[in-house]
């Protein structure tokens, strides 16, 4: 097992390059199942979750070749024969469920083990299954597996009780070859959804969003293989914005999607962080005295739940009282006890965390309980006096490409070592 050792108190400077979005890449890789031809995902982030979903496709018969210099992932799904992927791989991450839609669409069946992932709360798959059933899929659940079969898929009007990102993606992919028209109402609006739609349309799908936010999919007969570059990672962007602010530094971030980070920028500006956007680049000046804010996580275009833990680290070091209300996942405050080890003053009241800013953090030994919690602990370690050790960093490797190397390039003292 690896761990991070951080010596805090360093000011950051220089430039950092943002990777492509993990939350775009995973459904796009799953969607290559639909075309049965060769696709190339350009500049693919070399992340643990990416390798897992790649191995998942290989376990079903796909051919995958990764150029680790360019990040290009070449995927050929023409030889997929097995519609029951390796159960151990499925259990490694939640995103495994994204193969249900393309598998039922292309092969008319799937059988998949219940997946794993970060333990940040219950994330039921009922909305995924509700959408598939509406299209004509017969679903059976038992003995730790979900099995789906359909002799024919027919388009339908589907209303999601909650704008679930995964359910929206699965239903879109399941509808690509469905006869007629499928309309998804109350669909998720995240930028990663738009990226998947762009990818599928370039392959030959007929998908569009309308002003109400609904997504309309008209069934087609065939897709073609393409080369595609996913969008930049808005969560990694937000994490490095906070890295600059928490260390009172000025840095340049290369590779941003301005529209996708607007909900975060609004809160950062409210706190007093200075930002200058120039097309795909962003200059962050975190040297101002920051102000406390109240935050409620919401589906896009609200403040993202995936940034809740990171901004909590910043608010812990900001004078005054802030309140964060988590509305998406009921168990996403597991980083709070770890932040308290640094000296944070946080009180939990149901789904809200009341944060009273402290003057300093002291380095300590902490454990990454999940992906974004791990990023929050790194941020705390950057500003803490003395040495911080973070264990269970495999969670962090699921969502951040070489985060310690990127931080070292900015001047941080962070090393990866064996426990």
WOBELKA-V531030 format. One record per helix or strand. SS is the DSSP state (H for helix, E for strand). FROM is the first residue (numbers start at 1). TO is the last residue. If there is no record, write none. Layout:
((SS/FROM/TO) (SS/FROM/TO))
//
This chain:
((E/2/7) (E/13/17) (E/20/20) (H/22/35) (E/38/42) (H/48/59) (E/63/66) (E/73/76) (H/87/90) (H/94/107) (E/109/113) (H/126/134) (E/138/142) (E/145/149) (E/154/154) (E/157/159) (H/165/175) (E/179/179) (E/181/185) (H/191/203) (E/206/209) (E/215/218) (E/227/229) (E/232/232) (H/234/246) (E/250/254) (H/258/271) (E/274/278) (E/281/285) (E/294/297) (E/303/303) (H/305/316) (E/321/325) (H/336/342) (E/345/349) (E/352/356) (E/362/362) (E/365/367) (H/371/383) (E/385/385) (E/387/391) (H/394/397) (H/403/409) (E/413/418))
//
